[in-house]
Amino acid sequence: MPLKRQLTPLEARVLGVLVEKQHTVPDSYPLSLNALTLGCNQKTARDPVMNASEAEVLQAIDGLKEQSLVNEVSGSRVVRFEHNAARAIGVPSQSAALLTLLILRGPQTAAELRLTTERLHRFADISSVEAFLDEMAAHEPPFVVKLQRRPGERESRWAHLLCGEVAMPAAAGGTADSVAPSEFEALKAEQARMAAELAELRSLVQRMARELGISEP
């Protein structure tokens, strides 16, 4: 089932925290507003780190309720919340686990995702991770995208698209667009200097050839 609209970064974070905590702290799940806010603002295993207030988290919850992604649980003195991610988005639990870690920790390689999702779902190998990522990338609209490799990286990273398009890293390469203006001017000056030296050498060789009475090269 396609989402009615793209999620805000905080809505995505709330959803990711609910899925994560269901598996990592099942005794505390469903989560209270306070626990959910603390999970959103964690300093570890979060990229980017946020500092959302309970009021902001509550507003994000309301937005997620509209898309049937979060439900309010009654029957407790404290209001608690649970997710409905896999069913509402229409993906298997394996894909939901991958989406969750991409939401919480930012772009990662398939190898990194296999490690970070271990507490949510244990994948047999990297190829099985890639199979679910490829399936989500082929979905219409796509849920994830494979980013171009950045200079120095051995593997491509993946990013989620629940909040919209992500900025692609600049491709490796020596194009003029990727060179600073000052650096480009220095390269042009160096090229001009080398051309002048080559012209001088050619003139010297021709003069020596005339003095020795041999044919000019």
C-alpha positions as CSV (number, residue, x, y, z in Angstrom):
1,M,0.0,0.0,0.0
2,P,1.7,3.3,-1.0
3,L,2.0,6.0,1.5
4,K,-0.4,9.0,1.1
5,R,2.6,11.4,1.3
6,Q,6.2,11.5,2.2
7,L,7.1,11.4,5.9
8,T,8.8,14.2,7.7
9,P,12.2,13.4,9.2
10,L,10.7,13.3,12.7
11,E,7.8,11.1,11.6
12,A,10.3,8.7,10.1
13,R,12.4,8.7,13.3
14,V,9.3,8.0,15.4
15,L,8.3,5.1,13.2
16,G,11.9,3.7,13.2
17,V,12.1,3.9,17.0
18,L,8.9,2.1,17.5
19,V,10.0,-0.8,15.2
20,E,13.4,-0.9,16.8
21,K,12.2,-0.9,20.5
22,Q,9.6,-3.6,19.7
23,H,12.5,-5.9,19.2
24,T,15.2,-4.6,21.5
25,V,13.1,-3.8,24.6
26,P,9.9,-5.9,24.2
27,D,9.0,-5.5,27.8
28,S,8.6,-1.7,27.4
29,Y,6.7,-2.0,24.1
30,P,4.2,-0.4,23.2
31,L,6.1,2.9,24.1
32,S,4.9,5.8,26.2
33,L,5.4,9.3,24.8
34,N,8.3,9.9,27.1
35,A,10.1,6.6,26.1
36,L,9.4,7.4,22.5
37,T,10.9,10.9,22.8
38,L,14.0,9.5,24.5
39,G,14.4,7.0,21.7
40,C,14.1,9.7,19.1
41,N,16.8,11.8,20.8
42,Q,19.3,9.0,21.5
43,K,22.9,10.1,21.1
44,T,24.1,6.7,19.9
45,A,23.0,4.7,16.9
46,R,21.2,7.7,15.4
47,D,22.1,9.8,12.4
48,P,21.3,12.6,12.5
49,V,21.1,13.2,16.3
50,M,17.8,15.0,17.1
51,N,16.5,17.1,20.0
52,A,12.7,16.8,19.6
53,S,10.3,17.9,22.3
54,E,7.4,15.7,23.5
55,A,5.0,18.1,21.8
56,E,6.9,17.7,18.5
57,V,6.9,13.9,18.8
58,L,3.2,13.9,19.5
59,Q,2.6,16.0,16.4
60,A,4.6,13.4,14.4
61,I,2.5,10.6,15.9
62,D,-0.7,12.3,14.7
63,G,0.8,12.5,11.2
64,L,1.7,8.8,11.3
65,K,-1.8,7.9,12.6
66,E,-3.3,9.6,9.5
67,Q,-1.4,7.0,7.4
68,S,-2.2,4.1,9.7
69,L,1.4,3.7,10.5
70,V,1.0,4.1,14.3
71,N,-1.8,3.2,16.7
72,E,-2.6,4.4,20.2
73,V,-3.0,1.6,22.7
74,S,-5.7,1.9,25.4
75,G,-6.1,0.1,28.6
76,S,-3.2,1.6,30.5
77,R,-2.8,4.6,32.8
78,V,-0.2,5.9,30.5
79,V,-1.0,6.4,26.8
80,R,1.2,4.1,24.7
81,F,1.9,3.8,21.0
82,E,2.7,0.9,18.6
83,H,3.6,0.8,14.9
84,N,1.9,-0.9,12.0
85,A,4.8,-0.3,9.6
86,A,5.1,-3.5,7.6
87,R,1.4,-3.8,7.0
88,A,0.8,-0.1,6.3
89,I,3.7,0.2,3.9
90,G,3.2,-3.2,2.4
91,V,6.6,-4.8,2.9
92,P,7.7,-8.1,4.6
93,S,9.3,-7.9,8.1
94,Q,12.8,-8.3,6.5
95,S,12.3,-5.2,4.5
96,A,10.8,-3.3,7.4
97,A,14.0,-4.1,9.4
98,L,16.2,-2.7,6.7
99,L,14.1,0.4,6.3
100,T,14.2,0.9,10.1
101,L,18.0,0.9,10.3
102,L,18.3,3.2,7.2
103,I,15.9,5.6,9.0
104,L,17.7,5.5,12.3
105,R,21.3,5.4,11.1
106,G,21.4,6.9,7.7
107,P,22.8,5.5,4.4
108,Q,24.7,2.2,4.8
109,T,26.2,-0.6,2.7
110,A,24.5,-4.0,2.5
111,A,27.3,-5.4,4.7
112,E,26.7,-2.8,7.4
113,L,22.9,-3.3,7.2
114,R,23.4,-7.1,7.8
115,L,25.2,-6.2,11.1
116,T,23.0,-3.4,12.3
117,T,19.7,-5.2,11.6
118,E,20.8,-8.3,13.5
119,R,18.6,-7.6,16.5
120,L,15.5,-7.0,14.3
121,H,16.2,-9.8,11.7
122,R,19.1,-12.1,11.2
123,F,20.0,-12.3,7.5
124,A,21.8,-15.4,6.3
125,D,24.3,-13.4,4.2
126,I,24.9,-10.1,2.4
127,S,23.3,-11.4,-0.8
128,S,19.9,-11.9,1.0
129,V,20.1,-8.3,2.3
130,E,20.8,-7.1,-1.3
131,A,17.8,-9.1,-2.6
132,F,15.4,-7.3,-0.3
133,L,17.0,-4.0,-1.0
134,D,16.7,-4.6,-4.8
135,E,13.1,-5.5,-4.3
136,M,12.4,-2.3,-2.5
137,A,14.3,-0.3,-5.1
138,A,12.2,-1.8,-7.8
139,H,8.9,-1.0,-6.1
140,E,6.8,1.8,-7.6
141,P,7.4,4.2,-6.0
142,P,10.7,3.0,-4.7
143,F,11.4,2.7,-1.0
144,V,15.2,2.8,-1.2
145,V,17.9,3.9,-3.6
146,K,21.4,2.7,-4.2
147,L,23.8,5.7,-4.0
148,Q,26.8,6.2,-6.2
149,R,30.1,5.2,-4.6
150,R,32.0,8.1,-3.1
151,P,35.8,8.5,-3.7
152,G,37.6,6.0,-1.5
153,E,34.5,3.8,-0.8
154,R,34.6,0.1,-1.8
155,E,30.9,-0.5,-1.7
156,S,27.8,1.5,-2.6
157,R,25.5,2.7,0.3
158,W,21.8,2.5,0.3
159,A,19.3,5.2,1.6
160,H,15.6,5.2,2.3
161,L,13.2,7.3,0.3
162,L,10.3,7.6,2.8
163,C,11.1,11.3,3.3
164,G,11.7,11.9,-0.4
165,E,14.8,12.1,-2.6
166,V,18.2,12.1,-1.0
167,A,21.2,14.1,-2.2
168,M,23.5,11.9,-4.3
169,P,27.2,12.1,-3.4
170,A,29.4,13.5,-6.1
171,A,30.8,10.9,-8.4
172,A,34.5,10.3,-8.4
173,G,36.4,11.8,-11.3
174,G,38.6,14.6,-12.5
175,T,36.1,16.9,-14.2
176,A,36.5,20.6,-14.2
177,D,33.2,20.9,-12.2
178,S,34.7,19.0,-9.3
179,V,37.8,21.2,-9.1
180,A,37.9,24.5,-7.1
181,P,38.3,27.6,-9.3
182,S,41.7,28.5,-7.9
183,E,42.9,24.9,-8.5
184,F,41.6,25.0,-12.1
185,E,43.5,28.3,-12.8
186,A,46.7,26.8,-11.4
187,L,46.3,23.8,-13.7
188,K,45.8,26.2,-16.7
189,A,48.9,28.2,-15.7
190,E,51.0,25.0,-15.4
191,Q,49.8,23.8,-18.8
192,A,50.8,27.2,-20.4
193,R,54.2,27.0,-18.7
194,M,54.8,23.4,-20.1
195,A,53.7,24.5,-23.6
196,A,56.2,27.4,-23.5
197,E,59.1,25.1,-22.4
198,L,58.2,22.7,-25.2
199,A,58.3,25.5,-27.8
200,E,61.8,26.6,-26.5
201,L,63.1,23.0,-26.7
202,R,61.8,22.6,-30.2
203,S,63.5,25.9,-31.2
204,L,66.8,24.8,-29.6
205,V,66.7,21.4,-31.4
206,Q,66.1,23.1,-34.8
207,R,69.0,25.6,-34.3
208,M,71.4,22.8,-33.3
209,A,70.3,20.8,-36.4
210,R,71.0,23.8,-38.7
211,E,74.5,24.3,-37.1
212,L,75.4,20.6,-37.5
213,G,74.1,20.5,-41.1
214,I,71.6,17.8,-40.5
215,S,68.0,17.6,-41.5
216,E,65.6,19.2,-39.0
217,P,63.4,16.7,-37.2
